[in-house]
Amino acid sequence: MATIVGIEVDGGAAIAGDRLLTEGGTVQSGSKQHVFDLGEVGAAAVGDSGGVDATGGVTTDAVIAKGSGAQFTLGVLEGTDRSLSLDSAEDLLRDAIDTAADRDTATGEDVDVYSIDNDGGRLKD
């Protein structure tokens, strides 16, 4: 399972995900991408394989965390000042996933971050 986090700040929004793929308690890959750049469409984050919400649910929260390390990342993300710069938000998401990786065996330390602002989006690894 992966850990996916996102935050909306004054300058835009960012999502991040680790690259660890585990199944049944076994590491299958350390380089599985969970955050994708979809060009002009935006970005997508993939969590648990095979899971699609049949109701098409959407969240409007300014901070979101999903996956095996979500409980650890929320402790880092909640209460954050949303007047952060987008670069600072990216760093915060990386820190949140690093915190989860320290405590959750299904969260890896390699992280991809996708950010979007008025100038467009970009994927960083």
CORTA-V170736 format. One record per residue. N is the residue number from 0. D_FIRST is the distance of its C-alpha to the first C-alpha in Angstrom with 1 decimal. Layout:
N/D_FIRST ; N/D_FIRST
This chain:
0/0.0 ; 1/3.8 ; 2/6.9 ; 3/9.7 ; 4/13.3 ; 5/16.7 ; 6/20.3 ; 7/23.6 ; 8/26.6 ; 9/30.3 ; 10/30.0 ; 11/27.0 ; 12/23.3 ; 13/20.2 ; 14/16.5 ; 15/14.2 ; 16/10.7 ; 17/9.6 ; 18/9.7 ; 19/7.6 ; 20/6.0 ; 21/5.6 ; 22/7.1 ; 23/9.4 ; 24/9.4 ; 25/10.5 ; 26/9.8 ; 27/10.4 ; 28/11.0 ; 29/11.6 ; 30/12.9 ; 31/10.5 ; 32/11.8 ; 33/10.0 ; 34/13.3 ; 35/16.4 ; 36/20.1 ; 37/21.8 ; 38/25.2 ; 39/27.5 ; 40/25.1 ; 41/22.9 ; 42/19.1 ; 43/16.0 ; 44/12.4 ; 45/9.7 ; 46/6.6 ; 47/5.5 ; 48/7.8 ; 49/11.2 ; 50/11.3 ; 51/14.4 ; 52/16.4 ; 53/19.7 ; 54/21.7 ; 55/20.8 ; 56/20.3 ; 57/20.7 ; 58/20.5 ; 59/23.3 ; 60/22.2 ; 61/22.9 ; 62/19.7 ; 63/16.3 ; 64/12.9 ; 65/9.8 ; 66/6.4 ; 67/6.1 ; 68/8.9 ; 69/10.9 ; 70/13.7 ; 71/14.5 ; 72/14.7 ; 73/16.9 ; 74/19.4 ; 75/19.9 ; 76/20.0 ; 77/22.0 ; 78/25.7 ; 79/25.6 ; 80/28.8 ; 81/28.0 ; 82/31.0 ; 83/28.9 ; 84/29.4 ; 85/26.6 ; 86/26.5 ; 87/26.2 ; 88/23.4 ; 89/21.4 ; 90/22.1 ; 91/21.1 ; 92/17.6 ; 93/17.3 ; 94/18.7 ; 95/16.3 ; 96/13.2 ; 97/15.3 ; 98/16.0 ; 99/12.5 ; 100/12.0 ; 101/15.2 ; 102/14.1 ; 103/10.4 ; 104/9.7 ; 105/5.9 ; 106/7.4 ; 107/9.8 ; 108/13.4 ; 109/14.0 ; 110/13.9 ; 111/15.2 ; 112/17.4 ; 113/19.2 ; 114/22.3 ; 115/25.0 ; 116/28.5 ; 117/31.9 ; 118/32.1 ; 119/29.0 ; 120/25.5 ; 121/24.1 ; 122/21.0 ; 123/20.9 ; 124/18.8
